[in-house]
Each structure stands twice: as C-alpha cells, then as structure tokens.
Amino acid sequence: MHNDDIYDNGYKRIDSYNPEVTDKLSVLYKQALEHLGENPEREGLQKTPLRMAKAMQFLTQGYHQDPHAILRSALFKEEYKQMLVVKDIEVFSMCEHHMLPFVGKAHVAYIPNGYITGLSKIARVVDAYARRLQVQERLTVQIRDCIHETLNPVGVAVVIEATHMCMTMRGVQKQNSATTTSAFKGQFMVNPSTREEFFHLIGYKLR
C-alpha cells in the first residue's frame, strides 16, 4: 500500500490504492471491455479500466481491515446493562455470485457485560465485513460473531434488510423484492421478550 494509508485508532482505512494491483486490474478490465464488444480506446472508456480497478479496491477494502481491532480501539469499562441499539446502518456490499451490489440497512444491538464500544465502531464493523465479496447470510453472522467474540456481551442481535441487484436487474427481475436476515446470540436467542423489544426498537413488524 502507499505510504499515505491512514491509520485511525489502531486500524487501517484504505484511502489509496495498491499501484501493482491497480495496473493488473486495469489490464484485465480493458480486456473485459473488448470481450463485451466495446472499444476501450474511445473517449468515454479510455480511463474506465483504471476507474474500475480503483473502485473494486475500494469496494473490497474490508479484506484489509480487522473488525475485532476496530471494536477494541474504543473499548470502555461501563456498568450499563440495558439493550443498546444502532439501527439503520447503511449497507453497501457486493454479491459474490454475480459481482453485483446489494444495498440496504443493518440493525445491531447488544446487551453489555461490563464493556461497551464506541457507537461509530459498530457501523465500522458493518462496513469492514460488507466491503468484501459477500452473501447476506454470512455478512449477518460475521457481524454478530465479531461483537460477541470481542465484547463478550449478554446478547447480540443483527438484522439486515437489503435489495439485491442480481434479483432486480437480472434473473427474475423482481424490482420490489427485499431480503431480511437475522442472527442472535445469548439473551436475544433464548428470551423471546428481549427479541421482541429489539424488533420494536428497530421498527420491524413480525408477520
């Protein structure tokens, strides 16, 4: 990575691009345009392979981030023992099956067990896992497990609601379809009232 990579509270945020990877990807994307029947030398496409190479590095920067370190960078001892919810976290990820985006919102809750983390770190953990080639099911579980393993809370809950371009742009082309996934640990798993409180707080209606 370039020397101007930025380190923030113990973990690296990628704001620059690996020049070797950029060059290699640019060549491949230029070839892809040719295979699709385009002329990569025409004015509108001359810089497209370079832009694609940089865009894909940005969209997969989560591979270079440690979500556990993100949480540990702002870990505080606190006796708060009630449910803490961060909802409506924007999710932008890439389906690993078709390399098309899926977008939506994540709702994350945990019940502290002696330690809390900075609120923004929850959103950063979501980004760190979302900025990889993903399936929504795995993404949901990874966020849950990271919080559980790092904070050791009484319980963790994660719900993601997303729209997948692989369903709306191609295939069955169902423009109004949405996918909801959930993952629970601890009290959210064993106590229905705790789970119902979480659903109420995020405004999710059980059908």
Backbone as a ProteinNet text record, in pm:
[ID]
protein_1_A
[PRIMARY]
MHNDDIYDNGYKRIDSYNPEVTDKLSVLYKQALEHLGENPEREGLQKTPLRMAKAMQFLTQGYHQDPHAILRSALFKEEYKQMLVVKDIEVFSMCEHHMLPFVGKAHVAYIPNGYITGLSKIARVVDAYARRLQVQERLTVQIRDCIHETLNPVGVAVVIEATHMCMTMRGVQKQNSATTTSAFKGQFMVNPSTREEFFHLIGYKLR
[TERTIARY]
82.6	0	86.9	30	102	133	234	270.9	167.7	75.4	-23.8	-150.3	-145.1	-256.5	-279	-402.1	-435.5	-464.2	-401.6	-426.6	-512.7	-624.4	-719.3	-752.1	-706.7	-737.4	-696.7	-582.3	-528.8	-563.9	-643.3	-671.4	-658.2	-636.2	-604.7	-729.9	-748.9	-856.2	-792.5	-833.9	-768.8	-827.1	-745.8	-784.9	-694.5	-611.2	-523.1	-524.4	-453.2	-464.8	-327.6	-322.6	-200.2	-170	-58.5	-32	-16.2	43.5	61.4	-74.4	-160.1	-293.2	-373.8	-361.3	-434	-394.3	-265.7	-217.6	-269.8	-261.8	-304.9	-455.1	-531.7	-676.1	-715.7	-645.4	-676	-662.1	-556.6	-536.2	-652.7	-691.8	-799.7	-933	-960.3	-1086.5	-1088.6	-972.8	-966	-998.3	-942.6	-972.4	-1120.9	-1178.6	-1320.4	-1407.4	-1373.2	-1449.2	-1440.9	-1323	-1305.7	-1390.1	-1390.7	-1468.2	-1618.1	-1660.5	-1802	-1842.5	-1744.2	-1773.5	-1754.8	-1692.5	-1669.1	-1528.9	-1508.9	-1378.4	-1321.1	-1229.8	-1177.5	-1093.5	-1065.9	-987	-1074.4	-1206.6	-1290.8	-1292.2	-1322.1	-1303.5	-1369	-1492.2	-1563.8	-1513.2	-1433.4	-1388.7	-1238	-1164.2	-1018.9	-971.8	-1039.5	-998.4	-1086.3	-1181.2	-1272.7	-1201.5	-1108.2	-1039.2	-968.5	-906.2	-839.9	-941.9	-1052.8	-1156.2	-1214.5	-1235.7	-1289.7	-1192.8	-1064.6	-963.1	-963.1	-973.1	-975.9	-1107.9	-1217.7	-1348.1	-1355.5	-1305.4	-1312.5	-1224	-1111.1	-1027.8	-1099.8	-1170.4	-1247	-1360.4	-1431.4	-1547.3	-1509.3	-1381.2	-1336.5	-1229.6	-1226.1	-1123.2	-1138.3	-1253.4	-1273.3	-1177.4	-1121.5	-1024.6	-898.7	-874.9	-753.8	-784.1	-904.7	-943.6	-972.7	-944.7	-970	-1086	-1206.4	-1322.5	-1307.6	-1240.1	-1218.7	-1132.6	-1030.3	-944.5	-1021.4	-1115.9	-1199.2	-1273.6	-1335.9	-1408.9	-1314.8	-1199.5	-1105.1	-1044.4	-1045.7	-985	-1063.3	-1187.1	-1267.9	-1348.6	-1277.5	-1339.4	-1336.4	-1453.1	-1462.8	-1534.4	-1481.4	-1547.8	-1666.5	-1783.6	-1905.5	-2007.6	-2081.3	-2178.2	-2317.1	-2330.9	-2460.1	-2499.1	-2621.8	-2661.5	-2790.2	-2833.7	-2955.6	-2920.3	-3022.4	-3000.3	-2952.4	-2854.6	-2802.9	-2823.3	-2888.9	-2924.9	-2867.3	-2802.1	-2762.1	-2837.2	-2931.7	-3015.7	-2995	-3046.2	-3042.3	-2899.7	-2808.9	-2672.4	-2673.3	-2632.9	-2634.8	-2538.1	-2584.7	-2504.1	-2487.5	-2363.7	-2331.4	-2233.8	-2275.1	-2188.9	-2200.8	-2118.4	-2115.4	-2147	-2249.3	-2284.7	-2170.9	-2123.4	-2010.3	-2050.1	-2178.1	-2222.4	-2224.9	-2261.7	-2273.9	-2192.2	-2125.2	-2046.8	-2135	-2257.2	-2349.1	-2377.9	-2413.1	-2432.4	-2559.8	-2555.8	-2680.4	-2670.1	-2779.5	-2780.2	-2898.4	-2880	-2988.4	-2945.2	-3001.2	-2972.5	-2949	-2859	-2832.9	-2877.6	-2933.3	-2973.5	-2898.2	-2823.8	-2737	-2766.2	-2777.4	-2799.6	-2712.2	-2674	-2608.2	-2640.2	-2630.5	-2651	-2515.3	-2457.4	-2320.3	-2304.8	-2183.2	-2148.4	-2020.3	-2023.3	-1907.4	-1830.4	-1845.8	-1773.1	-1865.1	-1843	-1911.4	-1805.6	-1848.7	-1758.5	-1816.8	-1733.7	-1781.8	-1891.5	-1994.6	-2109.3	-2068.5	-1976.6	-1935.5	-1863.3	-1806.6	-1732	-1825.7	-1949.5	-2046.5	-2068.9	-2087.5	-2106.3	-1981	-1864	-1739.5	-1721.6	-1767.2	-1761.5	-1851.6	-1970.4	-2060.7	-1991.6	-1929.2	-1859	-1743.7	-1667.5	-1549.7	-1587.3	-1701.2	-1745.6	-1821.6	-1894.1	-1971.6	-1881.2	-1765.1	-1674.3	-1588.2	-1655.6	-1593.1	-1693.2	-1651.1	-1747.7	-1826.9	-1959.2	-2039.8	-2166	-2226.9	-2367.9	-2428.4	-2553.2	-2614.1	-2617.7	-2639.3	-2646.1	-2514.4	-2402.7	-2271.7	-2241.3	-2273.3	-2248.6	-2317.3	-2440.8	-2517.8	-2450.8	-2407.6	-2344.5	-2206.9	-2130.2	-1997.6	-2004.9	-2100.2	-2116.6	-2151.6	-2246.7	-2286.3	-2167.6	-2094.5	-1986.2	-1872.7	-1844.3	-1737.8	-1770.4	-1893.3	-1933.9	-1933.8	-1984	-1988.3	-1848.4	-1756.7	-1621.4	-1538.6	-1562.4	-1479.7	-1531.3	-1663.8	-1720.7	-1771.6	-1791	-1847.8	-1974.4	-2070.6	-2192	-2289.3	-2394.8	-2500.3	-2576.9	-2584	-2651.8	-2622.1	-2637.9	-2616.1	-2728.6	-2774	-2875.3	-2836.6	-2852.3	-2825.3	-2937.2	-2994.4	-3091.6	-3045.1	-3044.8	-3011.6	-3127.7	-3168.2	-3270.2	-3204.5	-3208.6	-3135.1	-3207.2	-3177.4	-3223.8	-3103.6	-3119.2	-3008.8	-3025.7	-2924.2	-2929.7	-2932.4	-2881.6	-2884	-3026.1	-3118.3	-3259.2	-3339.2	-3299.7	-3379	-3335.1	-3204.8	-3152.5	-3147.2	-3136.4	-3119.7	-3203.4	-3191.1	-3260.7	-3411.2	-3471.9	-3617.2	-3666.9	-3578.2	-3610.4	-3731.3	-3726.1	-3831.7	-3787.9	-3830.7	-3778.8	-3815.5	-3924	-3969	-3933.8	-3851.6	-3816.5	-3709.8	-3717.2	-3617	-3590	-3469.5	-3428.1	-3395.2	-3447.7	-3419.3	-3349.1	-3238.7	-3166.4	-3147.2	-3136.9	-3117.2	-3022.6	-2955.1	-2865.1	-2863.8	-2873.6	-2884	-2786.1	-2748.3	-2667.5	-2720.5	-2700.2	-2730.7	-2877.4	-2907.3	-3043.7	-3137.1	-3084.6	-3169.4	-3212.7	-3133.9	-3166.8	-3265.9	-3244.4	-3321.6	-3443	-3446.5	-3554.3	-3640	-3761.4	-3846.6	-3880	-3896.4	-3931.4	-3816.9	-3692.6	-3576.3	-3572	-3599.6	-3602.3	-3714.1	-3829.7	-3942.7	-3913.5	-3845.4	-3806.6	-3714.7	-3620.5	-3529.6	-3607.3	-3697.9	-3777.2	-3859.8	-3912.6	-3990.6	-3902.5	-3782.3	-3694.4	-3646.1	-3630.7	-3587.1	-3705.2	-3827	-3945.4	-3976.4	-3931.9	-3956	-4082.4	-4174.2	-4301.4	-4295.4	-4321.3	-4328	-4458.6	-4448	-4566.4	-4606.9
-120.1	0	126.4	234.1	360.4	400.9	483.8	529.2	622.8	673.5	766.8	696.3	561.6	493	555.5	567.8	638.3	538.3	559.6	474.4	552.1	491.5	559	467.7	506.3	429.7	283.5	256.2	121.8	34.4	81.5	0.8	87.7	21.4	92	114.6	236.8	270.2	300	230.7	243.2	362.2	464.9	579.5	592.2	493.4	492.4	350.7	330.4	204.8	144.6	14	-57.2	-40.8	24.7	52.4	-73.8	-178.8	-302.9	-368.7	-372.9	-429.9	-345.7	-213.8	-124.8	-149.8	-162.8	-187.3	-320.6	-425.3	-557.4	-560.8	-501.3	-499.3	-416.1	-306.7	-220.2	-297.1	-377.3	-458.7	-556	-621	-719.4	-654.3	-537.8	-470	-417.7	-377.7	-336.8	-454.6	-572.5	-692.6	-728.9	-711.6	-742.9	-654	-526.4	-435.9	-481	-524.1	-572.7	-697.5	-790	-913.6	-884.7	-775.2	-738.9	-667.1	-642.7	-579.4	-428.9	-375.6	-231.4	-197.6	-70.1	-17.8	60.8	2.8	71.7	194.5	216.9	334.7	455	435	551.9	644.3	771.7	875.6	842.7	795.9	773.4	655.8	568.5	447.2	442.9	543.6	538.1	522.3	586.9	578	483.1	417.8	329.3	211.3	141.5	31.8	75.8	194.9	246.2	276	339.3	371	243.1	142.3	15.7	-50.7	-45.1	-105.2	-39.3	92.1	163.5	140.3	139.1	118	-18	-122.4	-255.2	-267.8	-198.1	-199.9	-131.3	-23.3	45.9	-43	-108.3	-188.7	-317.3	-354.4	-475.6	-443.2	-320	-279.8	-350.7	-412.9	-484.1	-599.4	-653.3	-761.3	-715.3	-585.1	-530.7	-468.8	-491.9	-436.2	-547.7	-523.9	-619.8	-568.4	-622	-572.2	-584.3	-690.4	-704.4	-589.5	-551.1	-439.6	-308.6	-295.3	-174.7	-160	-268.1	-261.9	-237.5	-305.1	-290.5	-151	-78.2	54.9	155.1	121.5	211.3	127.1	57.5	-32	35.5	45.9	117.9	32.4	33.9	-36.7	46.5	-14.9	59.1	-38.7	5.1	-82.4	-77.1	-14.6	-11.9	-153.8	-195.8	-334.5	-347.7	-239	-244.6	-260.9	-286.8	-306.4	-177.4	-190.8	-78.5	-111	-21.4	-47.7	60.7	19.1	110.2	62.3	142.1	96.1	181.1	129.9	199.5	230	135	149.2	113.2	205.3	179.3	66.9	-24.7	-137.7	-130.9	-134.8	-144.5	-260.2	-364.5	-480.2	-535	-637.6	-698.7	-846.4	-889.9	-1031.1	-1109.9	-1213.7	-1289.4	-1380	-1400.1	-1488.7	-1420.8	-1291.3	-1221.2	-1091.7	-1059.5	-935	-812.7	-817.8	-705.4	-658.8	-530.6	-478.4	-530.8	-535.4	-537.6	-428.3	-358.4	-240	-247.4	-188.7	-189.9	-128.9	-183.1	-131	-245.7	-220.5	-315.8	-255.8	-340.1	-300.7	-392	-332.8	-409.2	-371.9	-473.8	-449.2	-543.2	-496.2	-585.5	-540.1	-632.2	-604.4	-616.4	-505	-507	-597.3	-644.1	-728.9	-675	-544.8	-481.4	-389.2	-407.8	-325	-279.2	-156.1	-104.3	-59.6	-35.5	16.1	144.5	223.8	346.7	318	401.3	376.4	369	455.7	455.9	326.6	258.8	135.8	24.5	24.6	-74.2	-56.8	68.4	94.3	59.3	82	49.7	-102	-177.1	-323.1	-370.7	-312.9	-347.1	-320.6	-204.6	-170.4	-266.1	-300.9	-385.6	-521.6	-574.8	-702.5	-684.2	-573.5	-550.3	-521.2	-458.8	-425	-545.6	-654.2	-777.4	-842.8	-943	-1021.4	-1102.9	-1091.6	-1142	-1213.3	-1284.2	-1319.5	-1260.4	-1220.4	-1150.2	-1236	-1364.7	-1454.9	-1455.7	-1468.4	-1469.8	-1335.1	-1227.9	-1093.7	-1074.8	-1118.6	-1104.7	-1178.2	-1300.4	-1383.1	-1328.5	-1280	-1226.6	-1106.2	-1018.1	-900.5	-944.9	-1037.7	-1089.7	-1151.8	-1238.4	-1311.1	-1218.3	-1117.1	-1021.9	-949.1	-902.8	-832.3	-927.9	-1048	-1148.3	-1184.3	-1207.8	-1252.1	-1140.4	-1016.4	-905.6	-844.4	-828.2	-761	-858.1	-985	-1084.1	-1031.6	-984	-926.6	-1033.9	-989.3	-1080.6	-1134.5	-1053.5	-1097.5	-1004.1	-1055.2	-977.2	-1009.2	-906.9	-925.9	-844.4	-904.4	-835.2	-868.8	-766.9	-783.7	-699.1	-757.8	-684	-696.7	-583.4	-578.7	-520	-592.8	-546.1	-582.9	-503.9	-530	-571.4	-680	-738.5	-709.7	-644.6	-612.4	-736.9	-848.9	-971.8	-1024.2	-975.5	-1012	-904.6	-778.8	-670.4	-632.4	-647.5	-608.2	-723.3	-845.1	-962.6	-1077.4	-1194.3	-1310.2	-1291.2	-1302.7	-1292.8	-1148.8	-1050.1	-908.7	-865.4	-894.9	-854.7	-728.6	-612	-484.6	-450.4	-505.9	-469.5	-573.7	-670.1	-774.6	-725.9	-776.6	-745	-870.8	-877.3	-993.9	-950.4	-1024	-996.6	-1116.6	-1091.5	-1196	-1152.3	-1248.9	-1217.7	-1318.5	-1274.4	-1361.8	-1316.4	-1412.3	-1379	-1462.6	-1407.2	-1477.9	-1442.6	-1531.8	-1503.9	-1477.7	-1370.5	-1339.8	-1318.9	-1268.9	-1249.7	-1383.7	-1486.4	-1618.5	-1691.6	-1681	-1763.4	-1692.5	-1560.1	-1484.4	-1414.6	-1464.9	-1404.2	-1258.4	-1219.4	-1080.6	-985.7	-1030.9	-949.9	-930.1	-1036.1	-1029.8	-936.8	-946.1	-861.4	-714.3	-686.7	-547.8	-493.3	-575.7	-535.5	-504.5	-593.8	-570.7	-442.3	-418.2	-295.4	-171.5	-175	-58.9	-27.1	-128.8	-102.3	-82.2	-94	-71.9	-184.2	-305.7	-420.9	-492.1	-513.5	-576.7	-725.1	-807.2	-950.3	-985.5	-1067.4	-1103.4	-1246.7
0	0	0	-45.8	-43.4	100.3	116.9	249.5	310.9	226.4	278.6	324.2	342.2	404.9	542.5	581.8	704.9	815.8	931.4	1046.9	1146.2	1186.3	1273.3	1391.4	1510.2	1631.7	1620.8	1560.5	1562.6	1444.9	1350.3	1232.7	1108.8	996	872.1	787.8	743	649.9	515.5	411	281.1	205.3	186.6	105.4	-16	-39.8	-156.2	-211.3	-320.6	-391.9	-418.8	-414.3	-444.8	-592.9	-628.9	-771.2	-855.2	-798.1	-873.6	-902	-800.4	-818.2	-916	-905.4	-995.9	-1140.3	-1166.1	-1302.3	-1356.1	-1274.9	-1319.6	-1346.4	-1256.6	-1275.6	-1396.9	-1418.5	-1533.6	-1664.2	-1675	-1795.7	-1814.2	-1706.1	-1713.7	-1749	-1691.6	-1721.9	-1865.9	-1917	-2057	-2148.1	-2113.1	-2190.6	-2180.6	-2063.6	-2044.9	-2134.2	-2142.6	-2229.9	-2374.9	-2415.5	-2552.6	-2576.7	-2481.5	-2495.3	-2501.3	-2438	-2439.8	-2568.4	-2654.6	-2782.4	-2783.9	-2678.9	-2671.4	-2721.5	-2745.6	-2784.8	-2667.1	-2590	-2472.3	-2504.8	-2633.1	-2672.2	-2702.7	-2709.2	-2738	-2617.1	-2639.5	-2539.2	-2404.5	-2408.4	-2284.1	-2202.6	-2263.5	-2195.4	-2169.3	-2213	-2201.3	-2056.5	-1963.6	-1823.5	-1743	-1809	-1737.5	-1671.7	-1737.6	-1668.9	-1540.7	-1544.3	-1424.5	-1315.4	-1354	-1255.5	-1195.1	-1279.1	-1229.5	-1132.5	-1164.5	-1078.3	-940.1	-937.3	-810.2	-736.6	-811.7	-749.3	-681.3	-747.6	-689.3	-565.9	-564.7	-444.1	-328.3	-359.7	-255.8	-204.1	-296.8	-260.3	-187.7	-193.5	-123.2	-18.1	28.8	124.7	259.1	283.1	408.6	429.2	320.6	333.6	407.5	409.5	472.4	608.7	660.4	789.8	888.7	1014.3	1121.4	1206.1	1186.4	1261.2	1412.2	1458.7	1603	1656.5	1579.3	1620.5	1621.5	1529.9	1527.2	1659	1705.5	1832.7	1950.3	1949.1	2061.2	2067.2	1955.2	1953.5	2037.6	2072.3	2156.1	2254.2	2341.5	2438.9	2575.8	2639.8	2766.1	2870.6	2991.6	3101.7	3146.4	3149.5	3182.7	3240.6	3341	3408	3344.8	3232.3	3163	3122.1	3159.1	3137.4	3056.8	2995	2914.8	2766.8	2687.5	2544.6	2478.8	2392.7	2314.5	2166.4	2094.2	1954.4	1864.7	1757.3	1649.8	1526	1479.8	1369.5	1244.3	1134.5	1005.5	959.5	983.6	933.4	785.1	700.7	556.6	520.9	437.3	392.6	241.4	196.1	53.8	38.5	-30.7	-45.5	-187.2	-215.6	-347.8	-336.5	-410.2	-414	-478.8	-410.5	-464	-580.1	-600.7	-707.3	-844.1	-845.3	-973.1	-978.2	-867.8	-859.5	-886	-835.2	-842.1	-700	-683.2	-547.8	-481.4	-348.6	-271.8	-165.7	-146.8	-61	35.5	152.6	249.7	380.9	489.2	622.6	720.2	814.1	921.6	1053.9	1138.7	1273.5	1370.6	1460.9	1550.2	1695	1778.6	1921.6	2004.1	2122.4	2218.2	2359.5	2451.4	2593.2	2660.9	2705.6	2758.8	2880.9	2896.3	3010.4	3074	3104.6	3167.4	3075.8	2943.2	2847.8	2734.5	2689.9	2572.4	2471.7	2348	2245.7	2189.1	2123.1	2062.4	1961.2	1957.7	1869.7	1722.9	1681.8	1541.2	1503.1	1603.1	1573.2	1526.5	1574.2	1527.4	1377.5	1334.9	1192	1112.6	1169.6	1100.3	1085.3	1184.4	1174.3	1060.6	1050.7	940.1	806.7	793.8	668.6	640.2	744.6	725	666.7	707.8	652	521	508.8	386.3	267.4	291.4	182.3	143.9	117.7	69.8	-24.5	-98.3	-174.2	-73.5	-78.4	31	-16.7	78.1	73.3	200.2	193.5	306.2	431.7	413.3	528.3	606.4	535.1	601.1	665.5	595.7	648.3	783	792.7	917	1031.2	1005.7	1109.2	1147.9	1051.2	1080.9	1173.5	1149.5	1236.4	1378.2	1387.5	1519.2	1592.9	1525.1	1591.3	1633.1	1551.9	1586.5	1716.8	1730	1852.1	1970.7	1948.8	2057	2104.9	2012	2047.9	2111.1	2071	2118.4	2247.6	2259.2	2376.3	2482.3	2445	2536.8	2604	2527.4	2586.4	2632.8	2699.9	2743.4	2622.7	2518.5	2397	2281.4	2159.6	2037.3	1939.5	1868.3	1764	1641.5	1525.3	1399.1	1301	1240	1132	1014.5	895.8	773.3	675.5	621.6	517.2	393.6	281.9	163.9	34.8	-67.8	-203.7	-287.1	-361.6	-437.2	-586.2	-643.8	-785.4	-873.8	-821.6	-901.1	-917.3	-833.6	-847.8	-919.6	-903.8	-961	-1102.5	-1133.1	-1263.7	-1363	-1312.9	-1399.1	-1341.4	-1398.9	-1344.5	-1342.8	-1225.3	-1214.2	-1227.4	-1212	-1230	-1147	-1018.8	-926.6	-853.6	-905.8	-858.9	-714.5	-664.5	-530.4	-424.3	-460.3	-364.1	-266.8	-145.2	-43	37.7	92.9	170.3	312.7	409.7	550.6	612.2	680.2	751.7	896.4	986.8	1128	1190.2	1295.3	1370.6	1515.4	1608.7	1750	1833	1946.1	2045.1	2184.5	2279.2	2418.2	2443.3	2517.8	2558	2439.4	2329.7	2212.6	2153.3	2177.9	2126.3	2217.4	2348.9	2442.1	2500.5	2493.5	2556.8	2451.3	2423.2	2320.5	2348.2	2475.9	2507.2	2474.3	2493.6	2456.7	2305.7	2234.2	2088.3	2040.2	2103.3	2064.6	2093.1	2203.9	2233.6	2125.4	2082.7	1974.8	1847.5	1808.7	1688.4	1700.2	1818.5	1841.1	1824.2	1880.5	1876	1734	1649.8	1512.1	1418.3	1473.1	1392	1296.4	1331.1	1245.1	1290.4	1198.7	1231.3	1198.7	1300.8	1279.3	1207.6	1103.9	1027	1059.3
[MASK]
+++++++++++++++++++++++++++++++++++++++++++++++++++++++++++++++++++++++++++++++++++++++++++++++++++++++++++++++++++++++++++++++++++++++++++++++++++++++++++++++++++++++++++++++++++++++++++++++++++++++++++++++

